[in-house]
């Protein structure tokens, strides 16, 4: 490989590995840095089946289901949800032709190559950065309903306690992942607290479960800009992690192909419009954080009752500003007055030179 590659990728998690894989497959010269490039992934990755890129082999899909949502009302999402086989996904994103270096590296000093920063969350120095947390166990298929979100209160949770929901999705032909989830909190519920809620739910239904299968704890925001001259971020450092849902895999896989096209055209893969749309999604996060537990349940009852185009638009981390704004406006119009105030205030973030939300 020549001294200065076309592209440098920092970090080989799902987002960075996808970019490196697609860029190398397209004939770009790629150098990637990661202190543990061969480490195997352990997280469960899910996405809407219609968001799967056509270049992924069918074998990466471990299970497909049609889960529902329960807020105050039960909703049929009319959309298939896919859980990926994480080992097959990682193997499918091969690094053939990539100059992989088992080392840490920053954004500078790469001789003019374009840099994609996929290193994951950076230290913020701010203790109240919103996080998503979850605790999950595996149970046999049929032991529980398949639900993408179940906002009903777990047994024993006192009135006014921070809200959590049950995520119950098929992860293989014979297993369901039941995961008690704090969608967003600052501070978030601890994994231990979520495990206690999960086991209370299971005990109330007479469902037996073993040890925790999965522990989740990650930030929904990262400080600093999303793009600059000669570089852009991806995942939490960019615009493909949805700050109001925590989803990023589908957007990061789509970003990989967009990045190749942009680099060939001499453009930054993250546009100013992408950043503006991301800021609107951050407003959705601020709105959630401002709501009481009852208001969150009310909000999701309103949200999932919207026309399907608005639900799909806001759940995606790839929709443009105008489409995001239309979805948020629809939610505002449909919401009761108390929720409208929360939504309106969230659109205008507090002005603070030290805010972690500043760009």
Secondary structure, 3 states (H helix, E strand, C coil): CCCCCCEEEECCCHHHHHHHHHHHHCCCCEEEECCCCCCCCCCCCEEEHHHCCCCCCHHHEEEEECCEEECCCEEECCCCEEEECHHHHHHHCCCCCEEEECCCCCCCCCCCCEEEECCCCCCCCCCCCCEEEEEEEEEECCCCCCEEEECCCCCCCCCCCCCCEEEEEECCCCEEEEEEEEEEECCCCCHHHHHHHHHHHHHHHCCCCCCCCEEEEEECCCCCCCEECCEEECHHHCCCCCCCCCCCHHHHHHHHHHHHHHHHCCCCCCCHHHHHHHHHHHHHHHHHHHCCHHHHHHHHHHHCCCCHHHHHHHHCCCCCHHHHHHHHHHHHHHCCHHHHHHHHHHHCCCCCCCCCCCC
